[in-house]
Amino acid sequence: MTAYGYPDYLYHKKKHEWFTEEFSCIKGKLETGAPLVEIIGLSNNLLITWFSNHIRTTDKALGGFLASKNKGA
């Protein structure tokens, strides 16, 4: 993203940092023995949110940007 000068790099990076923090929180709950049903619910919600929002919007915008840069190469 930085090599191509992606204008929404910081926003995109923050979204990935958010995902990593959320995943770490779920992992911590697993390691401390939280009920498995809670962990499954949190995991499902996180992944559904990530796939439905981030990949379909944020990553798609990045893909379009990179494709436009590739056409000029």
N, CA, C and O atoms as CSV, one atom per row, in Angstrom:
chain,resi,resn,atom,element,x,y,z
A,1,MET,N,N,0.826,-1.188,0.000
A,1,MET,CA,C,0.000,0.000,0.000
A,1,MET,C,C,0.869,1.249,0.000
A,1,MET,O,O,0.589,2.216,-0.709
A,2,THR,N,N,1.921,1.216,0.801
A,2,THR,CA,C,2.770,2.402,0.857
A,2,THR,C,C,3.596,2.544,-0.417
A,2,THR,O,O,3.867,3.662,-0.855
A,3,ALA,N,N,3.995,1.435,-1.011
A,3,ALA,CA,C,4.802,1.496,-2.235
A,3,ALA,C,C,4.040,2.155,-3.383
A,3,ALA,O,O,4.640,2.788,-4.253
A,4,TYR,N,N,2.711,2.003,-3.380
A,4,TYR,CA,C,1.888,2.587,-4.437
A,4,TYR,C,C,1.218,3.892,-4.009
A,4,TYR,O,O,0.463,4.486,-4.779
A,5,GLY,N,N,1.489,4.331,-2.801
A,5,GLY,CA,C,0.916,5.586,-2.334
A,5,GLY,C,C,-0.583,5.529,-2.095
A,5,GLY,O,O,-1.305,6.473,-2.416
A,6,TYR,N,N,-1.045,4.430,-1.536
A,6,TYR,CA,C,-2.481,4.275,-1.282
A,6,TYR,C,C,-2.954,5.346,-0.293
A,6,TYR,O,O,-2.457,5.400,0.832
A,7,PRO,N,N,-3.894,6.188,-0.689
A,7,PRO,CA,C,-4.297,7.314,0.158
A,7,PRO,C,C,-5.004,6.915,1.456
A,7,PRO,O,O,-4.989,7.685,2.417
A,8,ASP,N,N,-5.617,5.742,1.507
A,8,ASP,CA,C,-6.323,5.300,2.714
A,8,ASP,C,C,-5.507,4.298,3.525
A,8,ASP,O,O,-6.061,3.494,4.274
A,9,TYR,N,N,-4.197,4.354,3.369
A,9,TYR,CA,C,-3.321,3.402,4.052
A,9,TYR,C,C,-3.528,3.405,5.570
A,9,TYR,O,O,-3.704,2.345,6.169
A,10,LEU,N,N,-3.509,4.576,6.191
A,10,LEU,CA,C,-3.622,4.638,7.648
A,10,LEU,C,C,-4.960,4.086,8.132
A,10,LEU,O,O,-5.014,3.375,9.136
A,11,TYR,N,N,-6.031,4.408,7.427
A,11,TYR,CA,C,-7.349,3.871,7.777
A,11,TYR,C,C,-7.342,2.346,7.667
A,11,TYR,O,O,-7.819,1.643,8.559
A,12,HIS,N,N,-6.799,1.855,6.568
A,12,HIS,CA,C,-6.759,0.415,6.324
A,12,HIS,C,C,-5.910,-0.277,7.403
A,12,HIS,O,O,-6.295,-1.321,7.928
A,13,LYS,N,N,-4.785,0.301,7.717
A,13,LYS,CA,C,-3.901,-0.260,8.736
A,13,LYS,C,C,-4.601,-0.304,10.090
A,13,LYS,O,O,-4.488,-1.293,10.814
A,14,LYS,N,N,-5.323,0.762,10.436
A,14,LYS,CA,C,-6.043,0.795,11.712
A,14,LYS,C,C,-7.099,-0.305,11.782
A,14,LYS,O,O,-7.320,-0.893,12.841
A,15,LYS,N,N,-7.739,-0.576,10.670
A,15,LYS,CA,C,-8.741,-1.648,10.641
A,15,LYS,C,C,-8.098,-3.003,10.910
A,15,LYS,O,O,-8.669,-3.833,11.618
A,16,HIS,N,N,-6.917,-3.231,10.350
A,16,HIS,CA,C,-6.213,-4.489,10.604
A,16,HIS,C,C,-5.736,-4.563,12.047
A,16,HIS,O,O,-5.759,-5.636,12.651
A,17,GLU,N,N,-5.311,-3.453,12.600
A,17,GLU,CA,C,-4.907,-3.417,14.007
A,17,GLU,C,C,-6.097,-3.725,14.911
A,17,GLU,O,O,-5.964,-4.442,15.902
A,18,TRP,N,N,-7.255,-3.178,14.562
A,18,TRP,CA,C,-8.477,-3.457,15.334
A,18,TRP,C,C,-8.775,-4.953,15.316
A,18,TRP,O,O,-9.071,-5.544,16.355
A,19,PHE,N,N,-8.696,-5.566,14.127
A,19,PHE,CA,C,-8.971,-6.996,14.005
A,19,PHE,C,C,-8.001,-7.797,14.870
A,19,PHE,O,O,-8.409,-8.722,15.573
A,20,THR,N,N,-6.733,-7.446,14.816
A,20,THR,CA,C,-5.715,-8.153,15.592
A,20,THR,C,C,-5.991,-8.033,17.086
A,20,THR,O,O,-5.852,-9.011,17.820
A,21,GLU,N,N,-6.381,-6.846,17.543
A,21,GLU,CA,C,-6.703,-6.641,18.961
A,21,GLU,C,C,-7.918,-7.467,19.375
A,21,GLU,O,O,-7.920,-8.087,20.439
A,22,GLU,N,N,-8.938,-7.473,18.541
A,22,GLU,CA,C,-10.142,-8.250,18.845
A,22,GLU,C,C,-9.827,-9.747,18.903
A,22,GLU,O,O,-10.301,-10.462,19.786
A,23,PHE,N,N,-9.028,-10.196,17.954
A,23,PHE,CA,C,-8.651,-11.609,17.922
A,23,PHE,C,C,-7.833,-11.966,19.166
A,23,PHE,O,O,-8.032,-13.028,19.756
A,24,SER,N,N,-6.923,-11.091,19.560
A,24,SER,CA,C,-6.113,-11.325,20.766
A,24,SER,C,C,-6.986,-11.406,22.008
A,24,SER,O,O,-6.727,-12.205,22.908
A,25,CYS,N,N,-8.004,-10.585,22.054
A,25,CYS,CA,C,-8.934,-10.607,23.184
A,25,CYS,C,C,-9.655,-11.958,23.260
A,25,CYS,O,O,-9.796,-12.544,24.334
A,26,ILE,N,N,-10.098,-12.426,22.119
A,26,ILE,CA,C,-10.775,-13.729,22.080
A,26,ILE,C,C,-9.800,-14.832,22.481
A,26,ILE,O,O,-10.163,-15.734,23.236
A,27,LYS,N,N,-8.588,-14.769,21.990
A,27,LYS,CA,C,-7.564,-15.751,22.341
A,27,LYS,C,C,-7.313,-15.742,23.839
A,27,LYS,O,O,-7.165,-16.798,24.454
A,28,GLY,N,N,-7.264,-14.554,24.428
A,28,GLY,CA,C,-7.071,-14.447,25.866
A,28,GLY,C,C,-8.191,-15.096,26.647
A,28,GLY,O,O,-7.953,-15.748,27.664
A,29,LYS,N,N,-9.408,-14.920,26.176
A,29,LYS,CA,C,-10.554,-15.558,26.834
A,29,LYS,C,C,-10.439,-17.080,26.759
A,29,LYS,O,O,-10.751,-17.784,27.719
A,30,LEU,N,N,-9.989,-17.572,25.614
A,30,LEU,CA,C,-9.809,-19.011,25.443
A,30,LEU,C,C,-8.757,-19.537,26.423
A,30,LEU,O,O,-8.937,-20.579,27.054
A,31,GLU,N,N,-7.665,-18.797,26.533
A,31,GLU,CA,C,-6.575,-19.221,27.412
A,31,GLU,C,C,-6.936,-19.151,28.891
A,31,GLU,O,O,-6.357,-19.871,29.705
A,32,THR,N,N,-7.886,-18.293,29.243
A,32,THR,CA,C,-8.284,-18.192,30.654
A,32,THR,C,C,-9.467,-19.092,30.987
A,32,THR,O,O,-9.958,-19.083,32.116
A,33,GLY,N,N,-9.918,-19.857,30.022
A,33,GLY,CA,C,-10.968,-20.838,30.306
A,33,GLY,C,C,-12.383,-20.308,30.213
A,33,GLY,O,O,-13.288,-20.868,30.832
A,34,ALA,N,N,-12.596,-19.253,29.463
A,34,ALA,CA,C,-13.963,-18.751,29.265
A,34,ALA,C,C,-14.811,-19.846,28.623
A,34,ALA,O,O,-14.280,-20.725,27.944
A,35,PRO,N,N,-16.122,-19.796,28.836
A,35,PRO,CA,C,-16.992,-20.814,28.248
A,35,PRO,C,C,-16.830,-20.866,26.722
A,35,PRO,O,O,-16.801,-19.840,26.043
A,36,LEU,N,N,-16.728,-22.077,26.221
A,36,LEU,CA,C,-16.505,-22.272,24.791
A,36,LEU,C,C,-17.615,-21.651,23.948
A,36,LEU,O,O,-17.345,-21.121,22.870
A,37,VAL,N,N,-18.831,-21.706,24.413
A,37,VAL,CA,C,-19.937,-21.123,23.658
A,37,VAL,C,C,-19.742,-19.610,23.504
A,37,VAL,O,O,-20.089,-19.046,22.467
A,38,GLU,N,N,-19.198,-18.962,24.513
A,38,GLU,CA,C,-18.913,-17.523,24.425
A,38,GLU,C,C,-17.825,-17.262,23.383
A,38,GLU,O,O,-17.935,-16.342,22.572
A,39,ILE,N,N,-16.795,-18.065,23.416
A,39,ILE,CA,C,-15.682,-17.899,22.477
A,39,ILE,C,C,-16.143,-18.127,21.041
A,39,ILE,O,O,-15.747,-17.395,20.133
A,40,ILE,N,N,-16.966,-19.129,20.839
A,40,ILE,CA,C,-17.491,-19.407,19.499
A,40,ILE,C,C,-18.329,-18.233,19.013
A,40,ILE,O,O,-18.206,-17.815,17.862
A,41,GLY,N,N,-19.176,-17.704,19.878
A,41,GLY,CA,C,-20.006,-16.551,19.508
A,41,GLY,C,C,-19.178,-15.331,19.162
A,41,GLY,O,O,-19.444,-14.661,18.164
A,42,LEU,N,N,-18.180,-15.036,19.975
A,42,LEU,CA,C,-17.306,-13.892,19.706
A,42,LEU,C,C,-16.527,-14.082,18.407
A,42,LEU,O,O,-16.391,-13.154,17.610
A,43,SER,N,N,-16.022,-15.290,18.205
A,43,SER,CA,C,-15.277,-15.592,16.974
A,43,SER,C,C,-16.156,-15.448,15.748
A,43,SER,O,O,-15.754,-14.841,14.756
A,44,ASN,N,N,-17.342,-15.998,15.814
A,44,ASN,CA,C,-18.270,-15.900,14.676
A,44,ASN,C,C,-18.595,-14.444,14.360
A,44,ASN,O,O,-18.570,-14.035,13.199
A,45,ASN,N,N,-18.898,-13.669,15.387
A,45,ASN,CA,C,-19.225,-12.252,15.168
A,45,ASN,C,C,-18.056,-11.497,14.562
A,45,ASN,O,O,-18.237,-10.693,13.648
A,46,LEU,N,N,-16.855,-11.754,15.070
A,46,LEU,CA,C,-15.675,-11.074,14.546
A,46,LEU,C,C,-15.452,-11.424,13.078
A,46,LEU,O,O,-15.227,-10.540,12.252
A,47,LEU,N,N,-15.514,-12.706,12.760
A,47,LEU,CA,C,-15.251,-13.124,11.379
A,47,LEU,C,C,-16.344,-12.660,10.425
A,47,LEU,O,O,-16.051,-12.258,9.299
A,48,ILE,N,N,-17.581,-12.710,10.853
A,48,ILE,CA,C,-18.677,-12.231,9.995
A,48,ILE,C,C,-18.508,-10.738,9.737
A,48,ILE,O,O,-18.660,-10.281,8.604
A,49,THR,N,N,-18.196,-9.983,10.776
A,49,THR,CA,C,-17.976,-8.545,10.614
A,49,THR,C,C,-16.809,-8.289,9.670
A,49,THR,O,O,-16.899,-7.445,8.778
A,50,TRP,N,N,-15.726,-9.008,9.864
A,50,TRP,CA,C,-14.533,-8.812,9.046
A,50,TRP,C,C,-14.807,-9.134,7.584
A,50,TRP,O,O,-14.477,-8.349,6.695
A,51,PHE,N,N,-15.410,-10.286,7.342
A,51,PHE,CA,C,-15.665,-10.684,5.958
A,51,PHE,C,C,-16.719,-9.811,5.285
A,51,PHE,O,O,-16.561,-9.423,4.128
A,52,SER,N,N,-17.781,-9.506,6.002
A,52,SER,CA,C,-18.862,-8.757,5.362
A,52,SER,C,C,-18.543,-7.280,5.216
A,52,SER,O,O,-18.995,-6.650,4.260
A,53,ASN,N,N,-17.778,-6.713,6.137
A,53,ASN,CA,C,-17.492,-5.285,6.065
A,53,ASN,C,C,-16.122,-4.996,5.476
A,53,ASN,O,O,-16.010,-4.304,4.464
A,54,HIS,N,N,-15.105,-5.509,6.091
A,54,HIS,CA,C,-13.754,-5.138,5.680
A,54,HIS,C,C,-13.404,-5.656,4.288
A,54,HIS,O,O,-12.997,-4.881,3.422
A,55,ILE,N,N,-13.554,-6.916,4.075
A,55,ILE,CA,C,-13.128,-7.490,2.798
A,55,ILE,C,C,-13.986,-6.977,1.657
A,55,ILE,O,O,-13.469,-6.666,0.584
A,56,ARG,N,N,-15.291,-6.883,1.875
A,56,ARG,CA,C,-16.177,-6.451,0.790
A,56,ARG,C,C,-16.126,-4.957,0.525
A,56,ARG,O,O,-16.588,-4.512,-0.525
A,57,THR,N,N,-15.583,-4.172,1.438
A,57,THR,CA,C,-15.530,-2.729,1.199
A,57,THR,C,C,-14.091,-2.205,1.179
A,57,THR,O,O,-13.624,-1.698,0.159
A,58,THR,N,N,-13.399,-2.330,2.302
A,58,THR,CA,C,-12.065,-1.755,2.429
A,58,THR,C,C,-11.061,-2.444,1.508
A,58,THR,O,O,-10.309,-1.778,0.797
A,59,ASP,N,N,-11.050,-3.765,1.521
A,59,ASP,CA,C,-10.122,-4.485,0.642
A,59,ASP,C,C,-10.505,-4.332,-0.825
A,59,ASP,O,O,-9.636,-4.286,-1.697
A,60,LYS,N,N,-11.785,-4.256,-1.092
A,60,LYS,CA,C,-12.236,-4.060,-2.479
A,60,LYS,C,C,-11.764,-2.703,-3.004
A,60,LYS,O,O,-11.340,-2.594,-4.154
A,61,ALA,N,N,-11.835,-1.679,-2.169
A,61,ALA,CA,C,-11.344,-0.356,-2.573
A,61,ALA,C,C,-9.842,-0.400,-2.828
A,61,ALA,O,O,-9.356,0.191,-3.793
A,62,LEU,N,N,-9.119,-1.087,-1.980
A,62,LEU,CA,C,-7.676,-1.237,-2.184
A,62,LEU,C,C,-7.398,-1.974,-3.492
A,62,LEU,O,O,-6.515,-1.585,-4.256
A,63,GLY,N,N,-8.147,-3.026,-3.742
A,63,GLY,CA,C,-7.974,-3.781,-4.983
A,63,GLY,C,C,-8.204,-2.919,-6.225
A,63,GLY,O,O,-7.461,-3.014,-7.201
A,64,GLY,N,N,-9.231,-2.085,-6.179
A,64,GLY,CA,C,-9.504,-1.189,-7.293
A,64,GLY,C,C,-8.373,-0.198,-7.493
A,64,GLY,O,O,-7.975,0.087,-8.623
A,65,PHE,N,N,-7.860,0.324,-6.389
A,65,PHE,CA,C,-6.748,1.275,-6.464
A,65,PHE,C,C,-5.524,0.611,-7.079
A,65,PHE,O,O,-4.893,1.168,-7.978
A,66,LEU,N,N,-5.191,-0.580,-6.594
A,66,LEU,CA,C,-4.011,-1.283,-7.112
A,66,LEU,C,C,-4.199,-1.683,-8.583
A,66,LEU,O,O,-3.248,-1.637,-9.364
A,67,ALA,N,N,-5.407,-2.069,-8.954
A,67,ALA,CA,C,-5.673,-2.418,-10.343
A,67,ALA,C,C,-5.465,-1.207,-11.244
A,67,ALA,O,O,-4.925,-1.329,-12.343
A,68,SER,N,N,-5.894,-0.040,-10.775
A,68,SER,CA,C,-5.708,1.175,-11.583
A,68,SER,C,C,-4.224,1.514,-11.726
A,68,SER,O,O,-3.804,2.017,-12.768
A,69,LYS,N,N,-3.440,1.248,-10.704
A,69,LYS,CA,C,-1.998,1.485,-10.770
A,69,LYS,C,C,-1.338,0.488,-11.716
A,69,LYS,O,O,-0.392,0.824,-12.428
A,70,ASN,N,N,-1.847,-0.734,-11.714
A,70,ASN,CA,C,-1.286,-1.794,-12.557
A,70,ASN,C,C,-1.575,-1.531,-14.038
A,70,ASN,O,O,-0.768,-1.891,-14.895
A,71,LYS,N,N,-2.702,-0.915,-14.342
A,71,LYS,CA,C,-3.050,-0.597,-15.737
A,71,LYS,C,C,-2.075,0.402,-16.316
A,71,LYS,O,O,-1.789,0.381,-17.514
A,72,GLY,N,N,-1.567,1.270,-15.472
A,72,GLY,CA,C,-0.637,2.289,-15.940
A,72,GLY,C,C,0.792,1.777,-16.093
A,72,GLY,O,O,1.653,2.470,-16.634
A,73,ALA,N,N,1.037,0.560,-15.612
A,73,ALA,CA,C,2.406,0.021,-15.662
A,73,ALA,C,C,2.738,-0.582,-17.006
A,73,ALA,O,O,3.849,-1.074,-17.205
